[in-house]
Amino acid sequence: MTIKRTTIDLRENLKSEFITEKVGVEKARNIYHTKQNVAPVIDHVKKLKDNITTPGKDFRHVAEVPMVIYQKALREGWHNDQKAWKRWLNDSDNKVFRTWEGKV
């Protein structure tokens, strides 16, 4: 099996890797993998929380979504689904990305 890797460092915290594996004479499998260090995103969220005094009633910043999560939403087909984003935003596992404590 022959493997070809191409790594792209888009920013210091986001790395994408394209992998092509030959699995036969005429067959190949392509894999796209992205990793992101989300610590800077979490630090940014903490700073935003500290600087937001009173969020507006109709328009408020509720979260910072890491690029790898948006890419996952694209792959899985829920990037335009408001209900899916609300579920993701209201999930307690994603609380570290929230700038506002209320329910979306």
C-alpha positions in Angstrom: 0.0 0.0 0.0 1.4 3.4 -1.1 0.6 6.4 1.1 1.0 10.0 0.0 0.6 12.8 2.6 0.2 16.5 2.1 0.1 18.6 5.2 -1.1 22.2 5.2 -0.7 24.5 8.2 -3.3 27.2 7.6 -2.7 28.9 10.9 -0.5 27.9 13.7 -3.5 26.2 15.4 -5.2 24.5 12.5 -3.5 21.7 10.5 -5.1 19.9 7.6 -3.7 16.7 6.1 -4.7 15.0 2.8 -3.9 11.3 2.7 -4.1 9.2 -0.4 -3.7 5.5 0.1 -3.4 3.1 -2.8 -5.4 0.0 -1.8 -5.1 -1.9 -5.1 -3.8 -1.5 -8.6 -6.4 1.0 -9.7 -8.1 1.8 -6.3 -7.2 4.6 -4.0 -8.8 5.9 -0.8 -8.7 9.6 0.0 -8.7 10.9 3.6 -9.0 14.5 4.8 -8.1 15.1 8.4 -8.0 18.4 10.3 -6.7 19.0 13.8 -7.0 22.2 15.8 -5.6 23.4 19.0 -8.7 25.0 20.6 -7.0 26.5 23.6 -6.7 29.9 21.9 -10.4 29.9 21.1 -11.2 29.1 24.8 -8.9 31.9 25.9 -10.7 34.3 23.5 -14.1 33.2 24.9 -12.9 33.9 28.5 -11.8 37.4 27.4 -15.1 38.1 25.7 -17.0 36.9 28.8 -15.0 39.4 30.9 -15.7 42.3 28.6 -19.4 41.8 27.9 -21.3 43.7 30.5 -25.0 43.3 29.5 -25.9 41.4 26.4 -28.5 42.9 24.1 -32.0 41.4 24.1 -32.3 40.8 20.4 -28.7 40.6 19.3 -25.9 39.0 21.3 -22.7 37.1 20.8 -23.3 33.7 22.2 -20.3 31.6 21.3 -17.1 31.1 19.3 -17.2 27.9 17.2 -13.9 26.3 16.4 -13.2 25.7 12.7 -13.0 21.9 13.2 -16.6 21.9 14.6 -17.8 23.9 11.6 -16.0 21.5 9.2 -17.7 18.6 11.1 -21.1 20.3 10.6 -20.3 20.6 6.9 -19.3 16.9 6.6 -22.4 15.7 8.5 -24.8 18.1 6.7 -26.0 20.2 9.7 -24.2 23.4 9.0 -27.4 25.2 7.8 -29.6 23.6 10.4 -30.6 26.1 13.2 -32.0 23.4 15.5 -28.8 21.4 15.3 -26.7 24.5 16.1 -29.0 25.2 19.0 -28.5 21.7 20.3 -24.7 22.0 19.9 -24.6 25.4 21.6 -26.9 24.3 24.5 -25.0 21.1 25.1 -23.1 21.3 28.4 -20.0 19.7 26.8 -19.6 22.8 24.6 -20.0 25.3 27.4 -16.3 26.4 27.2 -17.1 27.9 23.8 -20.1 30.0 25.1 -19.7 33.7 25.7 -23.3 34.0 27.1 -24.8 31.7 29.8 -28.4 31.8 28.7 -30.2 29.2 26.6 -30.1 29.6 22.8 
